[in-house]
Amino acid sequence: MKQDQINFADKFAKFNEQWSPRVIAEMNDYQFKLVKIQGEFTWHDHKDTDEVFIVIEGEMGIEFRDRVIHLKAGEMCVVSKGEEHKPFAEQECKVMIVEPKGVVNTGEAGGELTAKNDVYI
């Protein structure tokens, strides 16, 4: 099956909402999601899976219970399953998240920042 290229800038231009991941591709049972973030997210974890954050544009941080890491464009972090974390960004940051299908962005924490799953662009 022939696949076309995916342009991140074109995909990011299709939405403005923050903390609302959009699926751009799938591989096996994994989804590649783009998300715009700014401000602070909810403390949460994903009990059954790791989660990958890849910064495409801007800068972000991820607060853990015992440390804080900072990421800029071209850097990534793998958050281990079950590890509580809280992403944040002072200015808008564009990020790719890689995780299995069906993962809820706020884990079991819920709240107003819980996004719909499987929103494709």
C-alpha positions in Angstrom: 0.0 0.0 0.0 1.4 3.4 -1.1 1.6 6.1 1.6 1.9 9.8 1.0 4.2 12.0 3.0 2.8 13.8 6.0 3.8 17.4 6.5 3.8 18.5 10.2 3.3 22.2 9.4 0.3 21.5 7.2 -1.3 19.3 9.9 -0.6 21.8 12.7 -2.3 24.5 10.6 -5.5 22.5 10.6 -6.3 23.1 14.3 -5.9 25.8 17.0 -7.1 24.0 20.1 -4.5 23.3 22.8 -4.2 20.1 24.8 -6.3 18.4 22.1 -4.2 15.7 20.3 -4.9 15.0 16.6 -4.0 11.7 15.0 -1.9 12.0 11.8 -0.9 8.3 11.3 -1.0 4.8 12.7 1.5 2.1 12.8 0.4 -1.3 14.1 -1.5 -0.5 17.3 0.3 2.9 17.8 -0.9 6.4 16.9 1.2 9.4 16.0 -0.6 12.5 17.4 0.1 16.2 17.1 -0.8 18.5 19.9 -0.4 22.2 20.7 0.3 22.9 24.4 0.5 26.0 26.5 0.1 26.5 30.3 0.0 23.5 32.6 -1.6 20.2 32.1 -3.1 17.8 34.7 -1.1 15.5 36.9 -1.7 12.0 35.4 -0.2 8.7 34.5 -0.8 5.9 32.0 -0.8 2.6 34.0 -0.5 0.3 31.0 1.8 2.1 28.5 4.8 4.3 28.0 4.3 7.7 26.3 6.6 9.5 24.0 6.8 13.3 23.7 8.8 14.7 20.6 9.1 18.5 20.5 8.6 19.7 16.9 8.6 23.5 17.6 9.0 25.5 20.8 9.9 24.4 24.3 8.2 22.4 27.0 8.8 20.8 30.3 7.5 17.7 32.0 7.2 17.7 35.8 7.6 14.4 37.6 7.2 13.9 41.3 11.0 13.9 41.8 12.3 16.0 38.9 11.6 18.3 36.0 12.9 17.9 32.5 13.0 20.6 29.8 12.7 19.8 26.1 13.2 22.0 23.0 12.7 21.4 19.3 14.4 18.2 18.2 14.4 16.6 21.6 12.2 13.8 23.0 11.3 12.0 26.2 9.9 8.6 27.0 7.6 8.7 30.1 7.5 5.2 31.6 4.2 3.6 32.2 2.7 4.3 35.6 5.0 7.4 36.1 3.0 10.5 37.2 3.8 13.5 35.1 2.5 17.0 34.2 3.5 18.6 30.9 3.7 22.3 30.7 4.8 25.1 28.3 5.2 28.9 28.9 4.6 29.7 25.2 2.8 27.5 22.7 4.7 24.4 21.9 4.0 21.9 19.1 4.6 18.3 20.1 4.2 14.8 18.6 3.0 12.1 21.0 3.4 8.4 20.2 1.3 6.0 22.1 -1.0 3.0 21.6 -4.6 3.5 20.3 -7.1 4.2 22.9 -4.9 6.0 25.4 -6.8 8.9 27.1 -4.6 12.0 27.4 -5.4 12.6 31.1 -5.1 8.9 32.0 -7.6 8.1 34.8 -7.3 11.6 36.3 -10.0 13.0 34.0 -11.0 16.6 34.1 -11.7 19.5 31.8 -8.6 18.8 29.7 -9.6 15.3 28.7 -9.7 15.2 24.9 -11.7 13.1 22.6 -9.8 10.1 21.2 -9.3 9.2 17.6 -9.7 12.7 16.2 -7.9 12.5 12.8 -6.6 15.4 10.7 
